[in-house]
Amino acid sequence: MSGRFRSFSFVDRITRLDRGGTGGRIEGHFAVPLGVHFPASLMAEAVGQLAAWSAMAQLDFAHRPVAGLASAVHYHQLPHPGCTLQLQADIERSDAEAVAYSGKVFVEGRLALELVDSVGPMLPMDEFDAPEAVRADFHTLLGAGAAPGRFGGVPLPELHDLQLQPGERLAAVLQVPEVSAAPFFEDHFPRRPVFPGTLLMEALSMLSLRLAQQSTPLTNAGPLVTQKVSQVKIRSFTAPGTRLELEVVLQDIDAQRARLKVAARSDDKTVATARIELTPRSNA
């Protein structure tokens, strides 16, 4: 597989590809390299990429899906460096308009993530990548697979100008890096760099955790983890260098969990929205 797929590609090999009409199942795996930062949101990215391979092949690589909607993402355990993600995606339908799918990730035989009712709009492939190159990479994944250990991790989001109202809201500015400062743009995407929606959701989850940890009654509850992200809507692309205004608002909280409403905006235009539910790690 080419050098393009070293920075934000989370399928090492496709091990099963079943098609029936416009749907079917696809399975694969990805080995998380040792010593890298691999946030839990990238498990959802891996499922989305697996579903994308099925959808792109179905349309002979004339179109590719981009992030759109997800009903819910349930986190059951965190990935760790050195583990292997066993991936599966069930395609409900796939056509030139969109791919609709759900999926799961298993780590060491245990369910780690469930992605429920996701929809990715289809756009022309040649806007984002070279169709012939993507087709060749697909056949590599179906065969011997990609070289393991190629992923070097992702940087922590640059959050500035934090404005905290404990028990109420937390706002911050996320400065999206330029292409030269973020290798993941090489994969996402070669012809049209776009800030990944999963990394945006990761930044919003980090802010949510910070707000909840400074709000009673979870102040002394120990480490918190993201348990569920729902009603995800990615409304527009985010280009390199964009300044995003992030906001998380606490909806309700008790000793067992916190629920928050989150949003990202650019120039007063909403880029993404979601709901996030957190819980103490001891309850997860």
N, C-alpha and C positions, 0 to 999 in steps of 0.2 A: 504494500500500500504506500502511496506517495507521502512525501513529507508534509503535505498540506494537512494530513489527518493526525497530527501529533499533539494538538493543543486543546481541542474541545470535541473529541470523538470518543464515545463511550460504549461502543460495541466492538469487541475483539473478533467475534466470530458469530455467524448465524448458524444455528444447529438444526433449526426446523422451519420450514416455510410451507404452510398449507393454505390453499386458496379454494374458495367456493363462492362463485358469483363475484360480487364486489367485496366480499369479506374474507375471513380466514384467521389463522393464528400464525404468529411468528415467534420464535424463541432464539435466544442467544446468551452470551455471557461477556462480562468485562471484569478484568482483574485490576483492582485498585493498587497502584504502585505503592511501595513503601516510601515513607518520608515525604509525602505530599499533602497539601491541604485539599481535602475532598469533602465539601459540605454536603449535608444530607439531601439538599435540593437537587444535586446532580444525579441522584437515583431516578428522580422523575424525568430529568433530561435524558437519561439512558433509555427509559421506556419510550419516550417520545421519539428518540432517534431510531429505535428499533421499529416502531410503527411506521416511521417515515420511509425506511428502506422498503418495507412491503408496499406502501402506497406509491412510491416512486417507480418501483419495478412494475407495478400494475399498469402504470401509464407510460411505460417505456421511457422513463426519465425525461419526459417533456414538461412535467410540472413537479414542484416540490411543496410540501406543507411547511407552514410557519406557525409559531405559537399563536393561539387564539383564546379558547375557552377551556376550562376544566371545572367540572362540578365539585370534585373534592379530591384531595390528596391526603391519605392517612399514613402517618409515620408510626411504625411499630418498633423499630430498633435503628440505631445509628450504624452507618458503615464504618469500617476502620481500615487503615492502610494495610495492605497485604491480603485483604479478603477478596473473594470473587463474587460478583453480583450475577445471580442467575435471573435472566430477564425473560419476560413473556408479555406479548401484547395480543389482544383479541380485537380484530378489525371488524367493526360493525358494518361499515361501508366505506368505499374509497372510489372517488371519481374525480373529474377535472375541477370540481368545485371545492371539495373538502374531504378529509379523512376523519372518521369518527371511530374512537377506540377506547378501550380500557386496558389496564395492565397491572402487573405485579413484579416485585423484586424479592428474591429470596437470598439470604446470606446464611451459609452453613445449614441449609435445610429449613430455616425459620423465616417466616414472612417478615419482611422489613418495610415494605411500602406497597400501598394499593393506590392506583390512579383510576378514578371513576369518571366515566363519561367525558372524555376530552375530545375537542374538535379543533382541527388545524386547517385553516383555509389554504387552498392550493393556489400557487402563483407560478408563472412561467419559470422553468428551471434556468434558462439562459440569463435571467436577470441576476442570479445568485452564484452560479457555478457553470462549469463546462459539462454539458450532458454526457459526452463521451467519457470524460474522466470519472464522473460519478458512477456510470455504468460499469466501468472497469473495477472500481473499488467495491461495488456490490458483488461482483464475481469473486473477488479476492476474499471477501467475508464469507461467501458460500463455500469456499474451498479451504485453503490452509489457514486463512484468517490473518488478521493484522498482527504486527510484531507487538508483543506485550511490553508494558513498562514505558510506553512512549509519552504518557501524559505527565506533565511537570507541575500540575497543580494550578490553582487560580489565585489571584491576589485577593486579599481582604478588601472590601469596598471602602472607598475613601469618603467618610462621612464628616461633614463640617457643619458649623453654625447650629449646634444642637440647642433646641429650646424645649425645656422640660417643664411640664406641669404635673407633678406627681399625682397619681390616681386619676388623671384625666387624659393627657395627650403628650406626645413627643414628636417634634418636627426636626428635620435635618436636611442638609443639602448633600446629594450624592453627585460627585463629579465623575462622570463616565470618562475613562481614560481615552487617550488618542490611540490610533492604530499602532503606532510605533512602541507604545508602552504596554500593550496587552496582547500577548501571543494568541489568545483565544479568537481574535478577529480573523486569523488565518483560516480557521475552520468555519467561522460563523459571520460572514460567508466570504469566500475568496473574491467575488465580483462586487458584493455589496455588504460591507461590514455592518453588522447589527449587534447591539448590546443584547446578550441573551436574556430572555424573560425569566429564566430560572435564577440567574444571578441577581436580577432585580428583586424577585421574591425573597431571595436569601437576605438581601439588605433590609427589606421590610420586616422579615422575621427577626433579624438581629435587633432592630429598633424596638420591636414588640417585646422581646425578651428583656431588654433594658428597662422599658417602662414598667412591665409587670413586676420585675424584681425590685423596683423602688416604690411599689404600691402595696399597701396593706390589703389583705392579710397574707400576701406572698413574700413579704420582705425577708422573713427569716425561714422560708420554706426550702432553702438550699437551691441547687442548680435547677433551672427550668429547661424544658425542651418543647419544641414544636410538635404538637400531636396531630393537628389537622389544619390544612389550608383549603378553603372552599370558595366557591363563587369567583373563581379566578377569571379575570377578563384582561387580556392584553389588547389594547385598543389601537396602538400605533407602534411603528418602529422607533427605536432610539439609536441615533447615530453616534459614532465616536465623538468625544468631546462635549457631549450634551450636559447641561446642568439640570439635574432633576431635583425637584422639591418633594421630599417624602414626608408623610404624616401618618402616624398611628394613633388611633383614638380608642380608649378603653371603653368597652360596651358594658361588661359586667365581670365581676371577679369574686371568688370565694377561696377557701383554703385548698380546693381541689383543682381549680382551673381559672384561666383568664381568657376572655374572648375580646378580640379587637377588630376594628375596621381599619383597613390600611389603604393608602392611595399614593400614587406617584404622578406628578404633574410637571409639565415643561411649558413655560410661557403661558401659564393659566389654562393649558389644555391637558385634560386627563389622559395619561399614558396607560395606567394600569390600576386596577382595584382588586381587592380580595378581602376575605375574612380569615383571621388566624386564631387558632385555639392553642393555648399553652397549658402545660401541666408540670408539677414537680417531677423531676427525673425518677424519684422513688415510686411514683404512681404509674409511670409509663410501662 
